[in-house]
Amino acid sequence: IEFNSVLFERGRQRLATLGLPTAGLHLGDGSLGLPGLAPFDGILVTAGAPALPPALLRQLRIGGRLVVPVGAQDPGQQQLLRITREGPESYVREQLGDCRFVPLRGAAGWAT
C-alpha cells in the first residue's frame, strides 16, 4: 500500500516494464491496511509509526505477525516490533532492536 501517488505510479510503471502483475499494488492509507482482504498471515510496515496502528492489529489472522517500526519521528529513535496475534484480543509484543524509518503517513501515522 503506497500513500504517495507519485511513488505508486513509478512502482506500477516499473512492474509493468518488468512484465510483472500489479494486482498486489494499492494506493491508499497503509496505516489503515486493507480490511477488505484481511485477515493476513503477515504484515510488514516499512515506515515508522508513532504507535501501533490498531487497524493493522485487527487485520492479523490468529498466529499472524505484524512487523512495524514504532517511536519518535525526530530524531528517529524507533524500535522494530514484532507483534504476534495469539487470540481474538491477545497479542505478544517483541522488541527486535533499534531502527530508523521514514515517517508513516495517514490516519494512524504522523501529520503531513
N, C-alpha and C positions, 0 to 999 in steps of 0.2 A: 504494500500500500504506500503510495507516494503522495505526500502532501503538496509538493511543489509541481505545478503543471508543466513548467519548462523541463524539469528533470524527468518527469513522467514521459513526456513526448520524446525526449532524447533516448530514453530507455526503450520505448516502443519501437522507434526507428532502428536502433541498434539491433534489437532482437529480430526485426523484420529483415534487416540486411544479412544477418546470420542464418536466416531461414528457420528461426525458432518460433514456436507458437507463443502468442501473447495472452493466452487465456488466464494466466496467473497474475497479470498486471491489473492493479486497481488504483484509480486516482481518488483520493479522499483523505479523511482524517484517520490516520493509523492509530491514534490513541484510543479510538473507539472500536478498532478491529473490524471484523466482518461478521456481525451476528447472524446474518442470513446463511452463512456457510459453516457456522460452528456446530458442534464442538470440534476443537483441534487437539491433536496429539502434542503439538509443539508450536510455540510462538516465539520468534526471535525479534527483539526490538533493537534497532541499530541507531537509536538516538536517546539521549539522556532525559529521563522523566523527573519531575520534581517529587513525585510519589508513585507508588504502584498504581497503574491505571486500572480502576475497578472493572471496566468493561472487558478488559483482556483476561482478568482472573475468571470472570463468569463464563468466558468462551472456551476455557480449557476443559477437555474431557477428564474424567476421573483417571488419574495416572498420568495426565498430561503435564508438560513442563513449559514454563514461561521463563525466558532469559531476558533480563532487562537491566540497563544501567539506570541507577536512581541516585539523586543527590543534587547538590548545588549546581546552578548554571554557570556561575562565575565565582571563583576561579576554576571551576571544573572538578571539584572534589566529588567523585561519584563512586559508588560501589556497584559492582556487577553482581546481580542477584539471580539465583535460580529458584523458582517457586514451583513446587510440585503439588498438584491437587490430589488430595487423598480421599476426599468425600465431598458431598454437596456443599458444605460450608467449612471444610477442613483443608488447610494448606500448610506445607512445610517450606520454610524460607532458609536458604543457604547463601552466605556471602562468599563469593568466589574471588574477590580481590578488588583492589583499586583500579579505576579506569577513567577515561575521559572521552566523551562522545559529544557530537553536536547536539544542540537542544532539540528535544521533542516539541513539535508544534501541534496545535489542535486543542480540543476541549479538555483533555487531561494532561496537556503539555504546558509549556511556557508561553506567555503572552508574546505575540509577534510585534 
